Amino acid sequence: MKNRAEDLLASYVDALYPVIYINHYDFRAVDGMLGNIADGRKVIEYNNGIGIVDFRNKSPMKECDLAGFFSLVKDDGYDTPVFLVLKDVHNQLDDPVIISFIKYIAERNLYREEYNATVFIVSSRLHVPQELEDLITVFDMPLPGVAQIKEIMEEFRDGLQISVPEETLDGLALSFKGMNEFQIKQILNLAYQDGGCLDSDDRQLILKQKEQLIKKAGLLEMVPADESVKDIGGLSHLKTWLEKKAKVFARLDRALKYGVDIPKGILIVGMPGCGKSLAAKATAGLFEMPLVRLDVGRLLGKYVGESEENLRRALKLSEAISPCVLWVDEIEKAFAGVGGQGGGSDVTTRLFGQFLTWMQEKENSVFIVATANDISRIPPEFLRKGRFDELFFVDFPDAAERREILEIHLKKRKKWNRELDLISIVKLTEGYNGSDLEAVVKDAVEDCFLEGKERLTTEDLKKAQGNIRSISQTLEKRITEIRRAAKDIDLKPAGKRVSAG
Ligand code: ATP
């Protein structure tokens, strides 16, 4: 019986797609699929470095290069329907001779009724030369869904005759989501060797393996997220919202069965130094997920299509390690120039479109936290309903929030004491952001230490405050611009300050 992926692949063949590029590294799995959909066709395999091999038992049949292979088989499609399976030939696809052979076969497959040959390019690297763009269809092997993952785990459990509670299976199956069968089995083996059983602690193992995947690929950056929501002063609406979503993620399997949607992500815009990055980190801490940063600039490549391919791989990778928090910092800069004219902005526009489509269609547990200062420079498509679950505006902290922030930073440095008159500092710091307030505490603590004092006093804080100009003063024009742009959009205040104006 064919599975969903095989049905899809078979439909490509029936629709006469002449060249299908299967971007995958697990050649055994691909062979299995091709064997299942061949439906009486002859399957001829070419293996880079070996030549023609028997598709079934892989024994070498004839040594030749790729051009030699094509000249031998290019007309086989007239005798009998064939699959021509090319493995690891991605590096040879720019060769004009190879291009013309592929075109020869593709055109006959499309326009000659008496000819039937489908070319499959199978490789873990995706490389589509411009000349073949219209003929090649890329087929991504779908990753196993939760039900399939559970089957893999049940098979593993039954093979070893160990008992694993149903609830543990459900929880682990969700953590495995985004990994392929091979990776899942590898981790199950590791977990079993480690403790002789499978239990919910193995989530950590899965997380560690996912970290390895990220480091190896070099497309995303793993960010340590030791912060918790308690480290954020103010931003109470945002914190409450996140705490609600954390409850959904904590019981995601049950929530999904109940009909709750998977939280997609949030956009946090607003004043600099007010805790947007801090909130991204705290989100990962709260959701108990790894935090990975997507740096679009880092994905830009020299060659045509390279940037798009890098973004595609980065997004796939984020799915592979999901559940995770994907942080797109300074999103307005990442997609600066969208819709503009000329080389650089063309690429950015394409990347932006690709990212939006992925966001729109995603049904995985990658939670996006996008942060930005200036909403006027964010492409408006991002702000439409349905992209993010919520758009938050972070303003400068009001008096109560400033007090909270001061307290947090004093407590972090173990310098908080009841005698401190924080109200007077709060009064002096209107227009200060979280970062300025942290600087006040930091400087005061340092001076106190240098003066050899045991206890920090209100005077120490006042002195430090006197030396620090607030960001509202230093960046006055910029702040006005940010506020003006935010007024035109329906943004939810992240903290208590009600209006953006
Ligand atoms: P930018 O727009 O410049 O990137 P941001 O809004 O992302 O700024 P953060 O990087 O989160 O600001 O803040 C810088 C530092 O200031 C934080 O690491 C934290 O120490 C302190 N800080 C800022 N806001 C808060 C807050 N609301 N509560 C506690 N600390 C804060």
Residues whose N, C-alpha, C, O or C-beta is under 5 A from the ligand:
A	BS01	ATP	D231 I232 G233 G234 M271 P272 G273 C274 G275 K276 S277 L278 I405 G434 S435 E438
